[in-house]
Amino acid sequence: MLSQAEVREIRKEFPILTTKVGDKPLVYLDNAATTQKPRQVIEAEANYYLTANANPHRGAHKLANMATELYENCRRQVAKFLHAYRVNEIVFTKGATESLNLLAYTLAPRLEPGDEILISILEHHANLIPWQYIARERGAKLRYLYLDEKLELDWSDYLAKLNEQTKIVSLTACSNVTGTRPDLSKYFAKAKEFGAVCITDSTQLIPHAPFDVRELGADFAVCSSHKIYGPMGTGVLWGRYELLESMPPYHYGGDMIESVDEQSACFARPASRFEAGTVNVGGVVGLGAALDFVSEIGLENIDEYERHLTELALEAVAQIKGCQLFSVAGTSPAYLRGAVVPFSYEGIHPHDVATVLNEQGVAVRAGHHCAEPLHRHLGVNSTCRASFSFYNTEEEVERFIEALTAVPKLMGLR
Ligand code: PLP
C-alpha cells in the first residue's frame, strides 16, 4: 500500500493542496465532484497552447500537424487505458454527461413503443434524465433496478425486470453517493441473453481502480476527464466499433463528414462522425497527461490506498453520536467500494454541516449529489459526502473526524 511518505511526495505535484482556509490548511475531500490537477497536467495543457496550438485535422502546416498528432496520440492512449478493441472506438466529448446524451439520442431510433430501458436507482442524473427524455419521446418505458438491504443492486430484482422488451441496460460502475460497485460483468452477461445494449457510467470508477471494457462485456462506457485529474470540459465515450458505426451522428457540422452536397452529406466513420466542430485539443492533451500520472502511481495501488482511507473514515464516522451512514455495507479489506463516505447528522442540515466543516478547513459536499431519486429511495432529502483521493493523508482523515465530531459544539447545539 502507498506509504504516508509516498503520499506526501505525490502531494507536492498538486500546488492547490497548499491552500489555506482562514488559518487552517485545506483538507480537500470533494474529490467525487472534481479532482485537483497535478502540475504535469497543467503544464501539458499550457504547453500545447504555448507550442502546438492550431485547429487539428484540417491543415497542412506544421502546427496543425502537431495538434493532430497530439490529439490522435491521446486517443490511442485512452484506447489502451480502457482496453478498447480499436482506437477509433474512443470518442472525445465535453464530459460524461455529453457522452450519455450522445448515446440516448443516437440509440433512440432503435426504440419502439413498449420497449424498455433499465437503469438503477443509484444513477447520477446524467445517466437518468437523458433516458427519461428519450423514453418519453419514443413511447418506451424507463424501469429501475432497486437495492438490497446492504445497498447493493438487487440481483433478483434484475432477473425479474429483464425481458425481451429490454433494449438498453445502463448502470453505474460506482455510485457517487453510496460507493456501490456492482459486479457489472455478471449483469451485462445476463442482459446479453436478451440482446440488450449494455452501457456503463464509469465516471466514478475509472479514477480509482483498474478498468477493462473487454472484461466487463459492455457495449459502451463513459467518463469525465476532470474526475481523473485531467481538465474540465473533456470526456470520453467508448463504444464497440460495430455499434458506433451503425449509429447516426449526434451533432452536425464541420469535421464529421466525408463529403457534402447542397441537400445531403455523407458522414465520416467513427470516431470523427461524433466529433463535429473544433475539438478540445488542450483538454485532451491534459487528459493524456493525467492518465500518465495515475498510471505511474498504479491503479491497483490507488484502489488499495483509497479504500484504506475510506474504511478509516467509515469506521470513525460510525462512532460519532448522531451520525448516520448511507454507504454500501461491508468493511473487509477485500470489499470493493468507492472512495466516498455519505452521511447525515441528526437534527443538523447537511449544508450547515458542510459550512461548519469548511470553517475548519475541511471541504465536503452537501446536497443530493445529482442523485435525487436515490436520496428519496434512501428516505432523505440530502446528505453530506466526503470523498477521497490518493493525495489525501491519514492525518487528513483524522482532521475530518475531529471537525465532524465538533460540529454540534461549534454550532452551539450541545
Ligand atoms: N456520472 C457520475 C456517477 C458522476 O458522479 C458524474 C459527476 O458527478 C457524472 C456522471 C457527470 O459527470 P460530468 O458532470 O463531468 O459530465
Residues whose N, C-alpha, C, O or C-beta is under 5 A from the ligand:
A	BS01	PLP	A32 G95 A96 T97 E98 H124 A126 C174 N176 D201 T203 Q204 S224
